[in-house]
Amino acid sequence: MDVREHNREAWTREVAGANKWTVPVDAATIEKARRGEWEVLLTPTLPVPHSWFGDLSGARILCLASGGGQQGPILAAAGASVGAQVAVFDYCEAQLDQDRMVARRDGLDLKVVQGDMKDLSAFADSAFDLIFHPVSNCFAEAVEPVWLECSRVLKRGGILLAGFCNPLTFIFDLKAWDEEGTLRVRYSIPYSDVAQLPKEELEARVASKKALEFGHSLGSQIGGQLAAGFAVLGFFEDDFGHLDGSEGCLLDPHIKTFIATRAVKL
């Protein structure tokens, strides 16, 4: 099956259903960003430290797989007074429409480009000073090509800010509990919904147009950045940050399930 197209349709459906990661920021948030009061997320709850961005003066910023009218517009507003240029790149046009809407509403200079995160051929070598890549590569079958493309389009000394899932998230059967009410380890890493879900579960997920996910090893997530020519200089962990009964939140009391890294192209 074409996983990219399935996930594009799945996220189009999420936009229609107002998933929290598809709801654009409001005009008040943009106005605050213009005044220097802003924050953006690589992971579910913890704002990225401003020190991770460096000087935004004249910066060319790529928000990678980051549609939804959230991070890109905020960075465009925050950097407008110092000549920063922001592009948002995503495979889902419905997500990009959210960025277009905010840009029109608030008069932002924001470039929007549709495409696959592992193919940045729309951009020249060394086209950007900073890439902002929030949690999204769990929807890609392989992440090493993503890091290689990030390295290619970043200038030497450019910054890659990335959020991704701790692979531990994917080893448990979060729908099943044993007799003592504890989680059961069921899957291996690297994980793939396509390859490892039982046939009936996969068919149900596809039929309901839920996004298909992939759990990548830390060797691929962090080691992949190193192999692509980056030095990892910053790191923090995060969790789902809420207790609404969703599957991932079962792990929150026990371990941080998201990772953010700051890397610099050598």
MOSULLIN-V338276 format. One line per field, one symbol per residue. phi: phi as a letter, one per 30 degrees, with the letter a starting at -180 (. if undefined). psi: psi as a letter, one per 20 degrees, with the letter a starting at -180 (. if undefined). burial: I if it has 16 or more other C-alpha atoms within 10 Angstrom, else O. Layout:
phi->???
psi->???
burial->???
This chain:
phi->.ddeddddddddddddcieedccddddddddddddjcaabccbebcddeedddidddidccccchbdkicdeddddddcddcidbbbcbadcdddddddddddddcicdbdbbclddcbcddbdehdbcbccbdeaddccdbcedddddedddcddidcccbcadddeecdcddcbbddcicdcdbcccdcbedccdeedddddddddhcdcbbccdddddcddddddjccdcbabcbbdiabcideddddedcadcbbbbcbbdd
psi->qnhghghghghghhghjlqhjjoqqrhhgggghhjjnqqrphrhhpqpphhhhbpiojpoppoplkrikegghghgghigijjqpppppqiohhghhhgggggggjlqnppppprphjnkiiqrqkiqhpponroijijqhqhghghghgggiqrpiqpooqqrppihhiiqniiqqahjkrqpphrrpqqpgghhqqgggghhgghjlqqprpoqrhhhgghhgghjkqpoiqprqrahjrmjiqghihigihqpjqqpqoqpp.
burial->OOIIOIIIIIIIIIIOOOOOIIIIIOOOIIIOIIOOOIIIIIIIOIOIOOOOIOOIOOIIIIIIIIIIIIIIIIIIIIIIOOOIIIIIIIIIIIIIIIIIIIIOOOOIIIIIIIIIIIOIOOOOOOOIIIIIIIIIIIIIIIIIIIIIIIIIIIIIOIIIIIIIIIIIIIIIOIOOOOOOOOIOOOIOOIIIIIOOOOOOOIOOOIOOIIIIIIIIIIOIIIOIIIOIIIIIOOOOIIIIOOOOOOOIIIIOOOOIIIIIIIIIIO
